[in-house]
Structures are given as C-alpha cells and as structure tokens.
Amino acid sequence: MTGTNYLTGAEAMVRMLEAHGVKHMFGLCGDTTLPFYDALSRMDHGIQHFLTRDERHAAYMADGYARVTGKPGVCEGPSGGGATYILPGVVEANESSVPILAITSDVATTSRGKYPLTELDQPALFKSLAKWNASLDDAARLPAMVRAAFRAMTTGTPGATHLALPFDTQKAPVDEAEIWADERHRSYPAERAAPDMDAVEAAADILARAKSAVAVCGGGPVLSGAFDALRQVAGLLDMPIATTVSGQGSVAETDPLSLGVVGSNGGVPATRAVVDQADVVLFIGCRAGSVTTERWRSPGRDATIIHIDSDPMVIGANYQTEVAICADARLALEALARALEGRQDLNLQGGAEKARAAWDAKLAAFAPLAASREMPIRPETVMAALMDILDDDAIVVADPGTPCPYFSAHYRWQKPGRHFITNRAHGALGYSLGAAMGAHVGRPSVKTLAVMGDGSFGFTCGEFETMVRHKMPITSIVFSNSVFGWIKAGQDAGFGQRFYNVDFDRTDHAAVASAFGVKSWTVKDPEDLPNILKQAIEHDGPTLVDIHSQQLHDAAAPVSEWVA
C-alpha cells in the first residue's frame, strides 16, 4: 500500500536512513532484498549505494567510513549466507567501538518454520556480536526501531547494531507520520556522559603528587576528539603520552610528549621502560588488554591506576583501580585540565625528556635497517620510503601481520586525528582493502593506502573490481613473502621452529590486480622502491605495489610476543 499517508516498509527504511543523514551505504544484493532495492531505485533520497563483491567487505567499508567521518556507517546484505558473511565486520566494529548499522533482509515472517530457503534466526545470530539488534517483524514499529538502532550506535560507548528486515515487512504499510529522526544521533559520540567531579579531583590529587606518571591512550581519545584536552593535561604535568595501536592519533607523534606505541605489537624496549617505571598510570579510553599491557605485566601491579572510560565494565577489569572516571574521554580530560590548572603543587613528570630518549633509542635501531639494501626488502625500508612520500593528512589502513607492527612502531604520525586504521579487536585478515575504500568515500580529498600481506590479499582481492568500478585512487601495498607470517614467527619463537602449514606459493599480485584494471608494479630491488611508490601514490586511479619482502620471523619485527 502506497499513497500520501502510508509508505511500504522498504520505502520507510529508505526515508529513515535519509532522516538520519545517511549519504553513503555499502552492500550486496539478494532475493530477500528486492523490495528494499526497488525502493532505493524509485525514490529520491540522496544516498549513494556502493555495490560490493561480498558482504564482509561491505561491513569493513562501513567501518572505515565511520572512523573517518564521525558518522555511523551503514551496510546491508541478504538473508542466510549474506547475514553470516556480514558478521565479521559487525563484530570487529562493535569491539572497536565503531558505530555501524548492518541491515540484513530476511524471509517473510509468515514463512518461518516452513524451511524456506535462507531461513536463519538472525536476532540470535547477532545477539552476542552487536551492541543492539532486532528483527523488524512489525512494520508499524520500523521507524522507532531504526531510531533505537541509531541511538544505540552513537550514545555511551559507540558500537555496531543490526536490523533484520523481513520480506513481508518490506511490503507492509508504515504511517508516514512516523518518519522522523533525532538529529543528535546522526553523529557520534552523542549525548556525552560528563565525569563525576569528586573522581576528577581525586585523580588530580594523585597526578599532582606523582613522580613518574604516564598516560596510556586507547581508541577513546580519538573517537571522542579529545586531542586538545589530552595535550593540555599532559602539558600541565609534563607527562609522557603513550598510545595503543588503536590510540594512535590521540597526539601527534612528533609532539615533545609523545612516547609512541606501547605493548607487544609495535612497542619497543625503550617505550616499555617508561610504563614499567611509572608510579601512576592514567588509562584513557583503553581496555588495558593483553597486547597493550604485555599480557598484564606492563604496567606492573605496584603502579597506581586512574582509569577513564565511557564503559563502566572496562574500568577495573584488569587492574585494581584507585580512581574510576566513567565518562566521555574529552569531557573527562577537559574537567581534569581545569582541576589541575588552579593547583600550585604540581610535580612535573619529565615527559619530554623521557619521550625524546625513547624516540632516540627507537630511531637509532631503525635507521640502519631502513637504509638497508638487502633483498628481500626489509619492511623498515618501506616505512622510510613512505614517510618521505606521503602527505601528513594521508590515511593508512593496515591489515594484521606484517603491516600493523611496522606502521605502529615506525611510521611517525605528524598530526593528531584519525590517520591510521587497523582492526585491533579481532585482527581478521583481509580488512584493509574494504576499510580503505570506506575511508576514501568518507574523506575523498586525501590520499588513502591499503597495506596488506599476501595472506590478506587472498582474502580480499575480489574487491579490486569495486575499487576500479568506482575509480577510487587508493594505493594498495602488498608485503609479498608467501607465508602466514605471524603464525610462522610464533612457530619460530615458541615451537622449536617446527614450521607446519604456514607457507604457500607466491602469487603475482601485480598481475592479479592488473587483471581487475589496477595499475600495478612489482618491486624486488630496494633501490627501485622510492620511485615506484611515488608513481603509484601520485597516479590518479587505483594502484598496487607488490613488494617482495622479508618474512616476519627473519625480520626485526617490533613484536615482543607472537601469542597475545
């Protein structure tokens, strides 16, 4: 039924997305989605839909888009296999506190239990993986449920949501008067929680008396835009600022107080020492998980812990916490800065000196490796070449494996903000290409790189067709070493070098990408690397550089433990 007073459920979904400011959507067609696609085709809505080659990458695109825009990303897919394929992107975004909405169409509610093709209990499937999830069985409730999804995504700790959209709901009537949105939920974080001022004063007392305090920032300061407030707090105390991999961008790494990444993935002994010697550790938007804390050994148990997080379940989960501040990171740090500003008793923590010493030690070890002309090419050589070529505002999206620890440890980010993206929640291979495409759609004016190992390439190469179809000027870099390198390094370090089922044959990645229409190069000699990378990055279209590189277990990887 359509008319002046009623929309179909499919039309209502389009209007609700439009009302929430959605301009881009990523997804894949299916038979249960036909009414929704028909509504998108017929209606004037201003939403650009990107057809992807599988649902997993649609979710990764929504994730990358959300990270760079500050707005929820939206992806969609069909029932059955489509719903199962979209799951990896939903759980990665949710555990990374990134708001994406996954809409999966479904069989008609009247067909349930009759063994229709692609029947699946979607709410049960997504229950433990999404922050909030529902099936739109009642068309009259569809607008309210979409509003609830956007409210859940953007408030508190952001996260992923899921809506199942049955076939008959897509055709059922919805009252047009129900189509409205709360504009506060068009971006995140919405409705920020302010801190308890008694807790803020208690934290200020401890920090004022500290002798060697350090801040450890997770993704929270980046998600909340707490850059200025963080720098103000650290500046008042001369306190060094360390980050997790997800927290990179909390502070420019050229800032005198920036210590760089700590933890088993990207940390080095010089940065680890600062955390180990701290008498007070201020965790900010950080879960203090296994990688960040070297399996809960750094910081040690003698340090006094102050923890700021928007999720009360995170605080105190791993360390006995002296002061808990459950609040938005930006509001908490602004309040803490005000509390510290008026004090005359602040001990300075020697942060600039500690940070400079740590970087000097890191760079002394890095420089000769970066200048190496060994073959296969050292990853450090690639880092040095990229730092010379890329603009400060470029976005790098890195897969796990070889790219993540090297970028985290050695690529020195010149500006605060979201310039580095990697999937630290679950570390699934094949993330970077899709997330880079979403990031490009969200921030098209800057250069975007997707960096992967050749294991990841095998997970993701179908999406080069999507990239070419949309003429996205993304440069992909493949560390080609014919191995699932992280696992081989673990076998090398902890299992007597018994290398079992981790090596595979080399693929000509440049030839594969060229077949999709990507301008591609293969580099084996490090002397050729700077010139070819420059050509690839400056080309106005999709490019790929396949770099024959060292295997991780042979390289000087900044990884202290291979099993986190």
C-alpha positions in Angstrom: 0.0 0.0 0.0 1.4 3.4 -1.0 -0.1 6.8 -1.0 0.0 10.2 0.7 -0.3 8.7 4.2 1.5 5.4 4.0 4.8 4.1 2.8 5.9 0.5 2.4 8.3 -0.9 4.9 11.1 -0.7 2.3 10.2 2.9 1.5 10.1 3.7 5.2 13.6 2.3 5.7 14.9 4.5 2.9 13.3 7.5 4.5 14.5 6.7 8.0 18.1 6.4 6.7 17.7 9.7 4.9 16.3 11.3 8.0 19.4 10.2 9.9 21.7 11.9 7.4 22.9 8.8 5.7 24.6 9.7 2.4 26.5 6.5 1.6 25.7 2.8 2.0 27.7 -0.3 1.2 26.1 -3.7 0.4 25.3 -6.6 -1.8 22.0 -7.6 -3.5 19.9 -10.7 -2.7 16.4 -12.0 -3.4 15.1 -11.1 0.0 16.3 -7.6 -0.5 14.4 -6.9 -3.7 11.7 -4.6 -2.3 14.4 -2.5 -0.5 16.5 -2.2 -3.7 13.4 -1.3 -5.6 12.6 1.5 -3.2 16.2 2.8 -3.4 15.8 2.7 -7.2 12.5 4.6 -7.4 12.9 7.2 -4.6 14.7 10.5 -4.5 16.8 10.1 -1.3 20.4 11.4 -1.9 22.0 8.1 -0.7 24.8 6.7 -2.8 24.8 2.9 -2.7 28.1 1.0 -3.3 27.6 -2.5 -4.6 30.3 -4.6 -3.1 31.5 -8.1 -4.1 30.8 -9.7 -0.7 29.0 -8.7 2.5 32.1 -8.9 4.7 33.7 -6.0 2.8 30.5 -4.0 2.9 30.8 -4.1 6.7 34.5 -3.2 6.6 33.7 -0.3 4.3 31.1 1.0 6.7 33.7 0.6 9.5 36.4 2.7 7.7 33.8 5.2 6.7 32.6 5.7 10.3 36.1 6.0 11.6 37.0 9.0 9.4 33.6 10.8 9.2 32.4 10.7 12.8 29.1 9.4 11.4 27.6 5.9 11.6 28.5 3.7 8.6 25.7 1.7 7.0 26.0 -1.7 5.3 23.4 -4.2 4.1 23.1 -7.7 2.8 20.6 -10.5 2.1 19.4 -13.3 4.4 21.1 -16.7 5.0 24.7 -16.7 3.8 24.6 -12.9 3.4 23.9 -12.5 7.1 26.7 -14.9 8.1 29.2 -13.1 5.7 28.5 -9.7 7.2 29.2 -10.9 10.7 33.0 -10.4 10.8 32.6 -6.7 10.0 29.9 -6.3 12.6 31.9 -7.9 15.5 35.1 -6.0 14.5 33.3 -2.7 14.5 31.5 -3.4 17.7 34.6 -4.5 19.7 36.4 -1.5 18.3 33.6 0.9 19.5 32.9 2.0 15.9 29.2 2.6 15.0 27.9 0.7 12.0 24.4 -0.4 11.2 24.1 -3.7 9.4 20.7 -4.3 7.7 20.1 -7.8 6.6 16.9 -8.7 4.7 15.1 -11.9 5.8 12.5 -14.4 4.7 8.9 -13.4 5.4 7.7 -13.8 8.9 4.8 -16.0 7.6 7.4 -18.5 6.1 9.3 -19.1 9.4 9.4 -22.7 10.4 8.4 -24.0 6.9 12.0 -24.5 5.8 12.2 -21.6 3.3 15.5 -21.1 1.5 17.9 -19.0 3.6 15.9 -19.1 6.8 18.1 -18.2 9.8 17.4 -16.9 13.3 19.1 -13.6 12.7 18.5 -11.9 16.1 20.1 -15.0 17.8 23.0 -14.9 15.4 23.8 -11.3 16.1 22.9 -11.2 19.8 26.4 -11.6 21.2 28.2 -9.7 18.4 26.3 -6.4 18.2 25.6 -3.7 20.8 21.9 -3.8 19.9 20.0 -5.9 17.4 16.4 -6.6 16.4 14.1 -8.1 13.8 11.6 -5.7 12.2 8.7 -8.1 12.4 6.1 -5.3 12.9 6.2 -2.8 10.1 4.4 -0.2 12.3 7.4 -0.3 14.6 10.1 0.0 11.9 10.7 3.8 12.3 11.0 3.5 16.1 13.4 0.6 15.8 15.6 2.4 13.3 15.8 5.3 15.7 16.7 2.9 18.5 19.5 1.5 16.4 21.0 4.9 15.8 20.6 5.8 19.4 22.4 2.7 20.5 25.2 3.2 17.9 26.0 6.7 18.9 25.5 7.0 22.6 27.6 5.7 25.5 30.4 3.6 24.1 29.7 3.5 20.3 29.2 0.2 18.7 27.6 -1.9 15.9 23.9 -2.5 15.6 21.9 -4.9 13.4 18.4 -4.9 12.0 16.8 -7.9 10.3 14.2 -6.7 7.6 11.8 -9.5 6.7 10.4 -9.6 3.2 6.8 -9.1 4.2 7.7 -6.1 6.4 9.3 -4.5 3.4 5.8 -4.6 1.7 3.7 -3.8 4.7 2.3 -0.3 5.3 4.0 2.3 7.6 2.4 5.5 8.6 4.4 8.4 7.0 3.9 10.5 10.2 6.3 8.1 12.0 9.2 9.1 9.7 11.4 11.4 11.8 14.9 11.3 13.4 16.7 12.7 16.4 19.5 14.8 14.8 21.7 14.2 17.8 22.1 10.6 16.7 23.4 11.4 13.2 27.0 11.6 14.6 29.0 10.1 17.5 29.6 10.3 20.3 26.2 11.7 21.1 24.9 12.7 24.5 28.3 12.5 26.1 28.5 11.5 29.7 30.1 14.0 32.0 32.5 12.9 34.7 31.9 12.8 38.5 33.8 15.9 39.8 34.8 14.1 43.0 36.6 11.5 40.9 38.2 14.2 38.8 39.5 15.9 41.9 40.8 12.6 43.3 42.6 12.0 40.0 44.1 15.5 40.1 45.4 14.9 43.6 47.2 11.7 42.6 48.6 13.2 39.4 49.9 16.3 41.3 51.8 14.1 43.7 53.1 11.6 41.1 56.8 11.4 40.3 56.7 9.4 37.0 53.2 9.3 35.7 52.3 8.2 32.2 49.1 8.4 30.1 48.2 5.3 28.0 45.6 6.2 25.4 43.4 3.7 23.7 40.9 4.5 20.9 38.8 6.6 23.2 40.5 9.9 22.8 40.4 9.6 19.0 36.7 8.5 19.0 35.8 11.4 21.3 38.0 14.1 19.7 39.9 14.7 22.9 43.2 15.8 21.3 43.3 19.3 22.8 42.2 18.3 26.3 44.7 15.4 26.4 47.5 17.7 25.3 46.5 20.3 27.9 46.5 17.7 30.8 49.8 16.2 29.7 51.3 19.7 29.2 50.4 20.8 32.7 52.2 17.8 34.2 55.0 17.4 31.6 53.6 13.8 31.4 54.5 11.4 28.6 51.7 10.2 26.4 51.8 6.6 25.2 49.2 5.0 22.9 47.9 1.7 22.0 47.8 0.8 18.3 44.1 1.9 18.2 45.0 5.0 20.1 47.5 6.3 17.5 46.3 9.8 16.6 45.5 10.8 20.1 48.5 13.0 19.9 50.9 13.9 17.0 53.9 11.6 17.4 56.2 14.5 16.7 54.8 16.2 19.8 57.5 16.5 22.5 55.4 14.5 25.0 54.5 11.6 22.6 56.1 8.4 23.6 54.6 6.4 20.7 53.0 2.9 20.9 53.5 0.6 23.8 52.6 -3.0 24.1 53.6 -6.3 22.5 52.6 -5.2 19.0 54.5 -2.0 18.0 56.1 -1.3 21.4 59.9 -1.4 21.8 62.1 -1.8 25.0 62.6 2.0 25.3 58.9 2.8 25.4 58.1 -0.2 27.6 60.6 1.0 30.2 58.7 4.3 30.7 55.5 2.4 31.5 57.3 -0.1 33.7 58.9 2.7 35.7 55.7 4.7 36.2 54.3 5.2 39.7 50.9 6.4 38.2 49.3 5.2 35.0 46.4 7.1 33.5 44.4 4.8 31.2 42.2 6.9 28.8 39.7 5.1 26.7 41.8 2.0 26.9 40.8 -1.6 27.9 44.2 -2.4 29.2 44.0 -5.7 27.2 46.6 -8.3 26.6 48.5 -6.6 23.8 48.7 -3.1 25.4 49.9 -4.5 28.7 52.2 -7.3 27.5 49.7 -9.7 29.0 49.1 -7.6 32.1 52.8 -7.3 33.0 53.4 -3.7 31.9 52.4 -1.7 33.9 53.2 -3.8 37.0 50.9 -4.3 39.9 52.6 -1.6 42.0 51.5 1.3 39.9 48.6 3.5 41.0 45.9 3.3 38.3 43.5 6.0 37.2 41.1 4.9 34.5 38.9 7.0 32.3 36.4 5.1 30.0 32.9 5.5 28.7 32.2 1.8 29.5 32.0 1.1 33.3 32.7 -2.6 32.6 36.1 -1.8 31.3 37.3 0.1 34.3 38.9 -2.2 36.9 38.6 -5.3 34.7 42.3 -5.9 34.6 43.9 -3.6 37.2 43.0 -2.6 40.7 41.9 1.0 40.1 42.4 3.8 42.5 40.2 6.3 40.7 37.5 5.4 38.2 36.1 8.1 35.9 33.2 6.7 33.8 32.7 9.4 31.2 33.4 10.6 27.7 37.2 11.0 27.2 37.0 14.6 26.0 34.7 15.8 28.8 36.7 13.9 31.4 40.1 15.3 30.3 38.7 18.9 30.0 37.5 18.6 33.6 40.8 17.2 34.7 42.6 20.0 33.0 40.5 22.6 34.8 41.2 20.8 38.1 44.9 20.8 37.5 45.2 24.4 36.2 44.5 26.0 39.5 47.0 24.0 41.5 50.4 25.2 42.7 51.7 21.8 43.8 52.1 20.0 40.5 55.1 17.7 40.2 56.5 17.7 36.7 56.9 14.2 35.3 59.9 14.7 32.9 57.7 13.6 30.0 59.5 15.5 27.2 62.9 14.1 28.3 61.6 10.5 28.6 59.8 10.7 25.2 62.9 12.1 23.5 65.1 9.4 24.9 62.7 6.7 23.8 62.4 8.0 20.3 66.2 8.4 20.0 66.7 4.8 21.0 64.0 3.6 18.6 65.3 5.7 15.7 68.9 4.5 16.4 67.8 0.9 15.9 65.5 1.8 13.0 67.8 3.9 10.8 70.3 1.3 9.7 67.6 -1.2 8.9 65.6 1.4 6.9 68.8 2.2 4.9 69.4 -1.4 4.2 69.6 -2.6 0.6 69.0 -6.2 1.4 66.8 -8.4 -0.7 64.1 -9.5 0.1 63.3 -5.9 1.0 63.2 -5.0 4.7 59.8 -3.7 6.0 61.7 -0.8 7.6 62.9 0.3 4.1 59.2 0.5 3.1 58.3 2.6 6.1 61.1 5.1 5.5 60.2 5.5 1.8 56.5 6.1 2.6 57.3 8.7 5.3 59.3 10.6 2.7 56.4 10.5 0.1 53.1 10.6 1.9 51.4 13.9 2.9 50.7 14.4 6.6 47.0 14.1 6.1 47.1 10.7 4.3 45.1 7.8 5.7 46.8 4.4 6.0 44.7 1.3 6.6 46.8 -1.7 7.6 46.0 -5.4 7.9 47.4 -7.5 10.7 50.5 -9.5 10.0 53.5 -7.6 8.6 51.9 -4.1 8.2 50.4 -3.5 11.7 53.5 -3.7 13.9 55.8 -1.8 11.5 53.4 1.1 10.9 52.6 1.2 14.7 56.2 1.3 15.7 58.0 3.2 13.0 55.6 5.3 10.9 55.6 8.6 12.8 52.3 10.4 12.5 52.7 14.1 12.2 49.2 15.2 13.2 46.6 14.2 15.7 43.4 12.6 14.5 42.3 9.5 12.6 45.1 8.9 10.0 45.8 5.2 10.8 43.3 2.5 10.9 43.8 -1.2 11.7 41.5 -3.9 13.0 42.8 -4.5 16.5 39.7 -6.1 18.0 39.9 -9.4 16.3 42.6 -9.0 13.7 40.9 -10.7 10.8 42.9 -10.8 7.6 41.5 -9.0 4.6 40.2 -5.9 6.5 42.4 -3.2 5.0 41.1 -3.0 1.4 37.4 -2.7 2.3 38.1 -0.3 5.2 40.4 1.8 3.0 37.5 2.1 0.4 35.1 3.2 3.1 37.7 5.7 4.4 38.2 7.1 0.9 34.4 7.6 0.4 34.3 9.3 3.8 37.3 11.5 3.2 37.9 11.7 -0.5 40.2 14.7 -0.5 43.2 12.9 1.0 45.3 10.0 -0.2 44.4 6.6 1.2 46.6 3.5 1.3 45.6 -0.1 1.9 48.5 -2.1 3.2 48.4 -5.9 3.5 50.3 -9.1 3.5 49.8 -11.6 0.7 47.8 -13.8 3.1 45.4 -10.9 3.4 45.4 -10.3 -0.4 43.9 -13.8 -0.9 41.0 -12.8 1.4 40.2 -9.6 -0.3 41.2 -9.3 -4.0 37.7 -9.5 -5.4 37.0 -6.0 -4.1 39.6 -4.6 -6.6 36.7 -4.7 -9.1 34.6 -2.5 -6.8 37.6 -0.1 -6.4 38.1 0.1 -10.2 34.3 0.5 -10.9 34.2 3.5 -8.7 37.6 4.8 -9.8 38.9 5.1 -6.3 42.5 6.4 -6.3 43.6 4.1 -3.5 47.2 2.7 -3.5 47.4 -0.9 -2.2 50.7 -2.2 -1.0 51.3 -5.9 -0.6 54.2 -7.3 1.6 54.7 -10.4 -0.6 56.5 -13.2 1.3 54.5 -16.3 0.6 53.6 -17.1 4.2 51.1 -16.5 7.0 54.0 -14.7 8.7 52.6 -14.0 12.2 52.0 -17.7 12.8 55.3 -18.7 11.3 57.0 -16.2 13.6 55.2 -17.8 16.6 56.3 -21.3 15.5 59.9 -19.9 15.2 59.8 -18.3 18.6 57.9 -20.7 20.7 57.5 -24.1 19.0 61.1 -25.1 18.1 60.9 -23.8 14.5 58.5 -26.6 13.6 57.0 -24.7 10.6 53.8 -26.5 9.9 51.3 -25.4 7.2 52.1 -21.7 7.1 53.9 -21.4 3.8 52.2 -21.1 0.4 53.3 -20.4 -3.2 54.0 -16.9 -4.3 51.2 -15.1 -6.3 51.9 -12.5 -8.9 49.8 -9.9 -7.1 50.5 -7.2 -9.6 49.2 -9.4 -12.4 46.1 -10.2 -10.5 45.4 -6.6 -9.7 46.1 -5.6 -13.3 43.5 -8.1 -14.5 41.0 -6.1 -12.5 42.2 -2.9 -14.1 44.5 -1.7 -11.3 47.8 -0.1 -12.4 50.4 -2.3 -10.8 54.1 -2.7 -10.2 56.3 -5.4 -8.6 59.4 -4.4 -6.7 62.2 -6.7 -5.7 65.1 -4.3 -5.5 65.0 -1.7 -2.7 66.7 0.8 -5.0 63.6 0.9 -7.1 61.2 1.3 -4.2 61.0 5.1 -3.7 60.4 5.9 -7.3 57.8 3.3 -7.9 55.9 4.1 -4.6 55.9 7.8 -5.7 54.5 6.9 -9.1 51.8 4.7 -7.5 50.8 7.3 -4.9 50.6 10.2 -7.4 48.6 8.2 -10.0 45.0 9.4 -10.4 43.4 6.0 -10.1 43.7 2.6 -8.3 47.3 1.3 -8.0 49.1 -1.6 -6.4 52.7 -2.1 -5.5 53.7 -5.8 -4.8 56.9 -5.7 -2.7 58.9 -8.9 -2.3 59.7 -8.5 1.4 61.3 -10.4 4.3 59.3 -12.9 6.2 58.4 -11.7 9.7 60.4 -14.4 11.6 63.5 -13.2 9.7 62.9 -9.5 10.2 63.5 -7.3 13.2 59.8 -7.0 13.9 58.7 -4.8 16.8 56.8 -7.6 18.4 57.7 -8.9 21.9 55.3 -11.8 21.9 53.6 -13.6 19.0 50.8 -15.0 21.1 48.9 -12.2 22.8 
